[in-house]
C-alpha cells in the first residue's frame, strides 16, 4: 500500500469497489432480504472472472465466488445485511434519519462485503501471476445481524472442504481479533388465552399478556442463578392490543439467550422454556415456542491470528488528509469517550491505544494484540465457521473514535473516504495473510493442528435444528 492510496488493484478496480460499497450502503437491506445487495456483489465478482453460484444452502441471498482449483482452499467471508431502526443521512454529524427509510448500515457490513471482494481480487491476481495452485472462495454470508446465515452454511457442510477462513469487521481500531464470543439462541414465545370484558366478566378471560409478564418476572429472578458470563434479553413483540378493557387473548415476547458454549446455552435456553411453561400454567394459557436462530461460540486460532498481525505491520496504515481528520472530529464530538473504556483483554499495549485516542480522532496506528481465550460478550455466526475450519478475523478503523457499532454515527460515516480507506486496509491485510498461507503450506498445517487440539474430539453441533430452514419471522 502506498501512503494514502492503494496500488495492488488498478485505478479502475479501486473506483469500482468504492462505488460498490456506496451502492450497498444505499440498499441497506436486512437479513435474508438482501436481494439487490447480493445481486450487485455477484455481478461484480463475475465481471472480475470469478465463478459465482447463488442461492447456496437454501438461502436466496447467499452466494460464493470461486477462482482457482485444488488445495489449499481458503474462504474469505463477506457480510452485507443492515439493521432496522438506523436510518441516517450520510456525512451529517447529527441524528437525522432519512424520511421513509427504516434501515441503515450501522455495523458497516456494506464495507465488510466489499472489502472481502477486494481481498479476493488481490489473491486471484497473485495466484494468476505466480501460477500457483489453490482455491480462493469469496463467500457471501447473509443475515449476520438476525438470521445466522453462516450457521446454515456450516450446518449444511459448505465449509467441509475448506482449509482456512479469514474475515474482518469494520471498527474504530486496527487490531486482530482474539478470544471467543458467546453462543446464543433466539426464539419467540407466543401465548394464547381467552379474551373477555375486563370489567364485565374478567373471570371468563385468560390473559396472554399476564403470561408474558409472569414469564418476564420468572426470567428476571433466574438472573441471580446464572453464570456471570451468561445473558438473557427480551422484547415484547405483541402486548395483545391497546384496549385495557379487553383481556388480551394473544401476546408474544422474543428472547435472546447467551452463554459461553453451545451446551451451556442449550441448558439455559431450556430453563427459560420451563419458565414459559410455568407462566402458561399459572394463567391458564398455552404457549408456542418458535425457534428463530442459533449460533455457536468462536474457536480462536492463534496461528492464523499471528499471520494476520504480521500482515498488518507489513501493510501499514493509510495516510489521512487534514480534511478527513476534521471530518472524523465532527463525529467524535457527538459521542463522549473515556480512552480507558476502549482497552480490552486483546489489546497488548493499552498505553499506545490510550495515547492515540488522546491525540487523534481516528485510529492511525496498528495495535498489537494478545492471543486470549477469554469469552467476550456478544455473538457472531463466525463462530459456527470456526467450529468446522480454522478461522481468524481482523478489525480495521473505518470510523472515528467515539460511537461504536449499531449507531447512527456509523451509518453517517459509511460512505466516507475514511470508511473506504479502512475497508481497503482490511482487504490488503487479508490478501497478504492468505498469500502467506499459499506460499507456506506449513501455516495451514499448524493452524489445523491447533484447531484439532482445541476441539479435543468435540464434534460440531449446530444450535439450529436440522428441520429449521432459513426464514424470516414477521
Secondary structure, 3 states (H helix, E strand, C coil): CCCCCCCCCCHHHHHHHHHHHHHHHHHCCCCCCCHHHHHHHHHHHHHCCCEEEECHHHCCCCEEEEEEECCCEEEEEECCCCEECCCCCCCCCCCCCCCCCCEECCCCHHHHHHHHHHHHHHHHHHHHHHCCCEEEEEEECCCCCCCCHHHHHHHCCCCCCCCEEEEEEEECCCEECCCEECEEEEEEEEEECECCECCCCHHHCECHHHHHHHHHHHHHHHHHHCCCCCEEEEEEEECCCCCCCECCCEEEEEEEEEECCHHHHHHHHHHHHHHHHHHHHHHCCEEEEEEEEEECCCCCCHHHHHHHHHHHHHHCCCCCCHHHHHHHHHHHCCCCCCHHHHCCCCECCHHHHHHHHHHCCCCCCCCCECCCCCEECCCCCHHHHHCCCCEEEEEEECCCCCCCCCCHHHHHHCCCHHHHHHHHHHHHHHHHHHHHHHHCHHHHHHHHHHHHHHHCCCCCCCCCCCCCCCCCCC
